[in-house]
Amino acid sequence: QVQLVESGGGSVQPGGSLRLSCVVSGFTFGRYPMSWWRQAPGKEREVVASIDSVIENTDYADAVRGQFAISRDNAKNTVYLQMNDLKTEDTAVYYCNSPQWYPSNKATWSFGQGTQVTVSS
């Protein structure tokens, strides 16, 4: 059974930083690309960052390129999202999952509960 458990969200002021973590189980983590999605109120879920499984290439949505950084630790079955210089428009619930192909906005498994990120002054 695949489990995706996100953590690290919270409330920060504009310009702040957060580091999200996602611990996974139920599949061979090191063999799969991973991505972070987010869903803001009233908007569709969108992929913001991806990392492949082999040489750890990364890919970012235009809105977060240079601001977010995705990384992974295969020994810990964990994918991270470092978010810097946060803006109010980054407010959303953030989810991790494996994309059906790299890079893709189609997730392989059902999403978990996600972690809430709120950016406000």
C-alpha positions as CSV (number, residue, x, y, z in Angstrom):
1,Q,0.0,0.0,0.0
2,V,1.4,3.3,-1.1
3,Q,1.6,6.0,1.5
4,L,2.7,9.6,0.9
5,V,3.1,11.7,4.1
6,E,3.8,15.4,3.7
7,S,5.0,17.7,6.4
8,G,6.7,21.0,7.1
9,G,4.0,23.4,6.1
10,G,3.0,26.4,8.2
11,S,2.3,30.1,8.2
12,V,5.0,32.5,7.2
13,Q,5.3,36.2,6.2
14,P,6.1,37.2,2.6
15,G,9.8,36.7,2.0
16,G,10.0,33.8,4.4
17,S,11.2,30.2,3.8
18,L,9.9,26.7,4.4
19,R,11.2,23.2,3.8
20,L,8.6,20.6,3.0
21,S,9.2,16.9,3.4
22,C,7.4,13.9,2.0
23,V,8.1,10.4,3.3
24,V,6.9,7.6,1.1
25,S,6.4,3.9,1.5
26,G,4.9,1.0,-0.4
27,F,7.1,1.3,-3.5
28,T,10.7,1.3,-4.5
29,F,11.3,5.0,-4.0
30,G,14.7,5.2,-5.7
31,R,13.3,3.9,-9.0
32,Y,10.6,6.6,-9.4
33,P,10.6,10.2,-10.3
34,M,8.9,12.4,-7.8
35,S,7.1,15.7,-7.9
36,W,5.5,18.3,-5.8
37,W,2.0,19.6,-6.6
38,R,0.0,22.4,-5.1
39,Q,-3.6,23.4,-5.0
40,A,-4.6,27.0,-4.1
41,P,-8.2,27.8,-3.1
42,G,-10.5,27.8,-6.1
43,K,-7.8,26.6,-8.5
44,E,-6.8,23.3,-10.0
45,R,-3.9,21.3,-8.7
46,E,-0.7,22.0,-10.5
47,V,2.8,20.5,-10.5
48,V,5.5,22.9,-9.3
49,A,8.7,20.8,-9.2
50,S,9.9,17.4,-10.3
51,I,13.1,15.3,-9.9
52,D,13.9,12.2,-11.8
53,S,15.1,8.9,-10.3
54,V,18.4,8.3,-12.1
55,I,20.6,11.4,-12.3
56,E,18.3,13.6,-10.4
57,N,17.5,16.1,-13.1
58,T,15.0,18.7,-11.9
59,D,12.2,20.6,-13.6
60,Y,10.2,23.5,-12.3
61,A,7.1,25.4,-13.2
62,D,7.9,28.9,-14.4
63,A,6.2,30.5,-11.4
64,V,8.6,28.9,-9.0
65,R,11.8,28.5,-11.0
66,G,14.7,30.1,-9.0
67,Q,12.6,30.2,-5.9
68,F,11.9,26.6,-5.0
69,A,14.4,23.6,-5.0
70,I,13.4,20.0,-5.0
71,S,15.7,17.3,-3.8
72,R,15.5,13.7,-2.6
73,D,17.2,11.3,-0.2
74,N,16.7,7.7,-1.5
75,A,18.1,6.2,1.7
76,K,15.3,7.9,3.6
77,N,12.6,7.5,1.1
78,T,12.0,11.2,1.3
79,V,11.6,14.1,-1.2
80,Y,12.0,17.7,-0.1
81,L,10.9,21.1,-1.4
82,Q,12.9,24.1,-0.2
83,M,10.8,27.2,-0.7
84,N,12.4,30.6,-0.5
85,D,11.2,34.2,-0.8
86,L,7.6,33.0,-0.4
87,K,4.8,35.1,-1.8
88,T,1.2,35.3,-1.0
89,E,0.4,33.5,-4.3
90,D,2.3,30.5,-3.0
91,T,-0.4,29.9,-0.5
92,A,-1.8,26.4,-1.2
93,V,-1.9,22.8,0.0
94,Y,1.2,21.1,-1.2
95,Y,1.3,17.4,-2.1
96,C,4.0,14.9,-3.3
97,N,3.5,12.0,-5.6
98,S,5.3,10.2,-8.4
99,P,4.5,11.6,-11.9
100,Q,3.4,9.0,-14.5
101,W,6.4,10.1,-16.5
102,Y,9.1,12.7,-16.0
103,P,8.1,15.4,-16.2
104,S,4.3,15.2,-16.1
105,N,1.4,16.7,-14.3
106,K,-0.3,13.3,-14.0
107,A,0.2,11.6,-10.7
108,T,0.7,7.9,-10.4
109,W,-1.1,7.3,-7.1
110,S,-3.9,8.9,-5.1
111,F,-2.8,12.0,-3.3
112,G,-2.3,12.1,0.5
113,Q,-3.5,14.8,2.8
114,G,-0.9,17.3,1.8
115,T,0.6,20.1,4.0
116,Q,-0.8,23.6,4.2
117,V,1.4,26.6,3.3
118,T,0.0,30.0,4.1
119,V,1.9,33.2,3.2
120,S,0.5,36.4,4.6
121,S,1.5,39.5,6.4
